[in-house]
């Protein structure tokens, strides 16, 4: 089935909206995890902290793969759109570089969140004391 320029542009806009929604979900999950870590992290048993961290990590892995799929789809439809307009198609390396930055930021946030939980659990100070 041949898509029109309008349809391809509409699909790209929809995919970009999904990427933005994915980012909002990512930040919501990270915020919830950090809130749990900060408020009750030290009081959780090893099993509870491990379970919460495992669930958090699994959500992050799923998020990475879904973000990758969305970015790949945007790139593919963008290639089709540029071909229809007889414009130069960007190098795949550019797309991979952008995704690498995107993933790196999310990876740093994920690892930072896990380290935050670990630090809260190892802290000997009462919460809120410097």
C-alpha positions, 0 to 999 in steps of 0.5 A, spaced: 500 500 500 502 506 497 502 512 503 501 519 501 506 524 503 500 527 508 499 520 511 507 519 512 507 526 515 501 524 520 504 517 522 511 521 524 507 526 528 503 520 531 510 516 533 513 523 535 507 523 540 508 516 542 515 518 544 513 524 548 508 519 552 514 514 553 518 519 556 512 522 561 511 514 563 519 513 564 519 520 568 513 517 572 516 511 573 523 514 575 519 519 580 515 513 583 521 509 584 525 515 587 519 517 592 519 510 595 527 509 595 527 516 599 521 515 603 521 508 606 527 505 602 531 504 609 525 500 612 524 495 606 526 488 607 532 486 603 526 482 599 522 488 598 527 493 596 530 487 591 523 486 588 521 494 587 528 494 584 527 488 580 520 491 577 523 498 576 529 495 572 524 491 568 520 497 566 526 500 564 528 495 560 521 494 556 522 502 556 528 502 552 526 497 547 520 500 546 523 507 545 528 504 540 522 501 536 519 508 536 525 511 534 527 506 528 519 507 526 520 515 525 527 514 522 524 509 517 518 513 515 522 519 515 526 516 509 520 515 505 518 522 506 524 525 504 524 520 498 518 522 496 520 529 496 527 528 492 531 530 498 537 527 501 536 521 506 540 522 512 545 517 514 543 511 519 549 513 523 545 519 525 539 516 527 544 511 531 547 517 534 541 520 536 538 514 539 545 513 543 544 519 546 537 518 548 539 511 551 545 514 555 541 519 558 535 514 560 541 509 562 544 514 567 537 516 570 536 508 571 543 507 574 542 513 578 536 511 581 538 504 583 544 507 586 540 512 590 536 506 593 542 503 595 545 509 598 538 510 602 538 503 604 546 503 607 545 510 610 545 510 618 543 517 618 535 519 619 532 521 613 532 529 612 538 530 616 545 533 613 
